[in-house]
């Protein structure tokens, strides 16, 4: 019954995805995953998912399918997404869990569920404090140093008053640690709380949620980049604007089927950089994001690739097989 339901959905609600299954460019299991993810959606939302996911489904993993479904729901039914954001607060909590007495060895667990920005800021502060411990000579593993950082932060918090003259104040001085959440939306949409933006690697967020975040943090607003810019520089490392351009142009590692986000990738010179070569070797059309693993595979010479003018990539495996990474 479930298989029949998936097939009916593909034929009648996801025609573009179904067409790709029929021409054998997409395996059936991926199409079935899309069908199951969209069973509960209205026709308009299912059609939106179909348009977005069908062209890239051959290289999309489960996470990308789930993000497309979430973005479709938020785009077609922003009021439902806003309601989920509001009701999500009902599940916020922090719990301290201790093991049973016969198992206790001085180790407990802290569980936290809350606002994404708040938790991300706190986690970044933990990581920054753990890095400071390592710089000061602490040789414990990273996880242990992050756990120690909880105590250090708590000690610092206790030295600062929570209320001054009847007014609630931040309980600690501003941290120098930077929190990075990449938010995408049109500036004009900030005045419309029913619109939906996107948080890289996480999913959709209403403009109201983004406004709440912007109101409580020092945000860096990046200007819109000219994506057709093709300036070259005579240095190995690209300038910041060029890195941003390549990151936005190719949001993940361009190795076939790799979904590693480009912000965590190296920028590779497609034609290897030569210190004694001609000027202008570092330019957008000669750069591509590669995760460390696939960067090494290319650098070792086992894999080769080139970028076509239309932005697609052609890879050649050690055995001569050719793969295409398209939009």
N, C-alpha and C positions, 0 to 999 in steps of 0.2 A: 504493500500500500504506500509506504514511504517513497519507494523508487518510482512508482507511478505518479505520485504527487510532484516529485522533482522533475520528471519528464514533462508533465503538463505545464508546470511553471516555465520551464525552459522554452517550450514551443510557443506559449501564448503570452508570457509576460517578459521573457528575456530573449527576444528573437536574435539579437546580434550575437549574444553568447552562444546560442544554439547553432547559428550559422558557422561559427568557428569550430564547434565540435564536429559538425558535419564535414567540414573540409579538412579535418584531422590536424588543425593547427593548435588545438587546445585539448588536453586530455579530459576524458569524461569526468574524472573525479573532481577536477577543479570547477567545472561547470556545475556539478552537483552541489559543491560547497557553496557556490553563489546562490543557487536555488534555495537551499536550506536556510541561508542567511537572510533571504528576502521573503520568506513565507508570510511573515506577519506584517509586511509593508503594504501600503496602499499602492495602487497601480502606478501613480505618478512617481512615487519614490523608487519602486522597482525599475521603472523605465530609466530613471536617472542613474541608478547603479549600472544598468545594462549599458548605457552610453559611455559611462566613465571607465568601467572595468573591462569590457570586451576587447578593446584594442590592445590592452597590455596584459591580458590574462595569461598568455603563454609564458610570461616571465614573472608573474605575480605569485607571491607566497600567501599563506593563510593570513598573515598579519595585514598584508595590503588589502586583501579582500575585505577583512573586517573593518579596516579604516574607511574603505569606500562605502560600505553599508552605513557606517556611523555618520559619515559626511552627508550621504543622501538623506538620511532621516532628518538631520539637523537643517539641511537646506530646504527640503520640502515641507517639513513640519517644525519650524523653529520654536513654536509655542510649546511643543512637547519636550524639546531639548531644554528649553528654559525651565520648564517644570521639573525636569530631572535634576538640573543644577540646583534648584531651590530645595527640592526634597532630599537631595543628597546630604544636606547638612544634618538631617535627622540621624544619619549613621556615623557622624563624626564622634570620635572618642579616642581616648588615650588610656591604655591599660598596662599595668605592671603585673607580670606573671612570674610567680616563683615556683620552682619545682617542688615535688613532694619532699617531706622532711628527710626520708631515707636516701633521696637522690641529690639533696642540696650540697653544693660544693662552692658556695660563694658566687654563683652565676645565676642571673635571672634574665627575663626577657621583657622588653618594652615594645608595645604595639601601638602604632599611631595611625589614625585615619582622619584626614582633614583637608583643608584647602590645598590644592596642588601647588600654588605659588609659595604658601607658607612652608609646606613640608620640603619643597625644593630648596628654599633659602636656608632652612635649618640643616638639611643634608649637606649643602655646599659649605656651610660653616663648619660642620663636623669634618668634612674632608680637608678644609683649609687648616683646621687645628691639628688634624692628624699629620699633615705635611709639615707643620711647624715642629711637631714632636720629632719627626724623622730628622729634620734639619738640626735639631738640638742633640741628636745622638741616640734617640730611642730606636732600638733594633727590633722591636716587636713587629709582627705582621701588620699589614694595613688594617685589617678588620679589628684587631685588638687595639690599635691606635685610635680608630674611630670610636670604639667603645669607651676608651679612656677620655676622649674629647668630651663625652657627655658630662662627666664629672667636672672637667675643667670649666666648661661653659656654665654649669650649675653653680660652681664656686664664684665665678665672676658675676652671675646674676644676683647672688645674695648680697653683693656689696652695693647694689644700686637700689634706690627706693622705687617702689612701684607707683606711689601716689605722692605728688607734691602739691601742697596747698589745695587739696581737694580735687586735683585734676589728674586723671590717669595719664602716665607718661610711659614711653618705651622703657622696658626694664633693663636695657643694656645700651651701651653706646653703639652707634652704627658700625657694622662690620665692614672690613675692607674686602671681604669675599664677594665675588660677583655671581649672581644667579642668572643663568641663561635659559630662558624660555623664548623660542622664536615664534612670534605671533604674526599671522598674515591676515590682513583685511584692508579694505579701502578706507581711507581716512573719512570720506563722506559718510560711511556706514556707522561711525561712532555715535551719530545723533539719532540713529534708529535702533532701539533696543531689540527689535525683532529680527535683525540681521544676524548672520552667523559668520564667524571667522574660523581660522584654523590654527591649531598649535602643532608645530612640527613634532612628529614621532608620537603624538598623543591622540589627536583627533579634533573634532569641532568644539567651538566654544562660542556662546552668544556674545554679542557686543557688550551687553550689560556686564557679563563676567569679566571681559577684558577691561572695560572701564573701571570696574572695582579694583582690578589688579594695578592698573596704571595710576590710580588715585593714591595708592599706598606704597609706591616704590619709585625710585629714580630710574625711569626707563630711558633707553637710548632709541630714538626714532631714526631709522635708516631711510634716507631718501630713495625714491624709485630709481633703479639703475637702468641705463640704456642698455638693453640686452644685445643690441647690434654693435656695441662698441668693440673695436678690434685693435686698440692701441697695443704696441709692443714695448717691452723694456729690455735693456741690455744688462740683465742680472738673472741669476738662477732663481731666486725667490720672487714670486709675484707680489705686487702691492696688494693692499687690503681690498681695494675695489675689484681687482681682477679675481681674487679668491672668492669674493662674494658672488660675482657674476657666474663663475663656473659652478659654484655650489647651488645657485638657484637654477641654472640651466640644466644641470644633471643632479637631481636630488639624492641619488644613491650611487654606489660603486658601479662603474659601467661594465664590469665583467659580467658575462652572461648569467642571469638568474640571481646575482648577488644583490641583496637588499640592504646592505650596510649603508647607513645614512652618510651622505657625502661630508657632513660636518665632522665626522669622525674618521675621514679618509685622508690619505696623502694626495697632494696634487702632483700627478705624474706628467713629465714631458713625453708626449707621444713619440716624437722624434727626439732621441736622447740629447740632453744638453751637453754641449762641447765648450769647455772653457776657452778654447782657441778657435771656435767656430765663428760664423758670421753674426752680426748684430740682429736683434729682434727675435731671438729664439723663444723667449718667454712671452707668449701672447695667448689670448683665450682659445683660439682654434688649435693650439698645440698643447693644451692642458686638459686633463681629465681626472676626475676623482677615482682613486683605486684604494681599496682597503689594504692593510699592510700585507696580508697573505697574497692577494692577487698582484700587488705591486712587486713583491719578490718574485712571483712566477713570471712576470713580464721582464723584470730586470735580469733574471737569470738566462733569458733568451729562450726558455721553453715555450712560452706563449708570445705571439705577436699580434698587434692590432693597429688599426688605423681609423681615423674619424672622417666620415664623408661630409660634404658641404651641407647636407640636409640634417646633420646632427646625429645620424646613426653611426654605429660602430661595427666594424667587421673584425672578428677575432679568428686567429688560426691556431689550432691546437698543435702540440708536438707531433702528432701523427698526421697532420695535414687537414683534419676536419675543420670546416669553416662554420662559425656561429655569427649570428647578427643580433645586436642589441639595438632595438628600435624604440621609438617613443611609445 
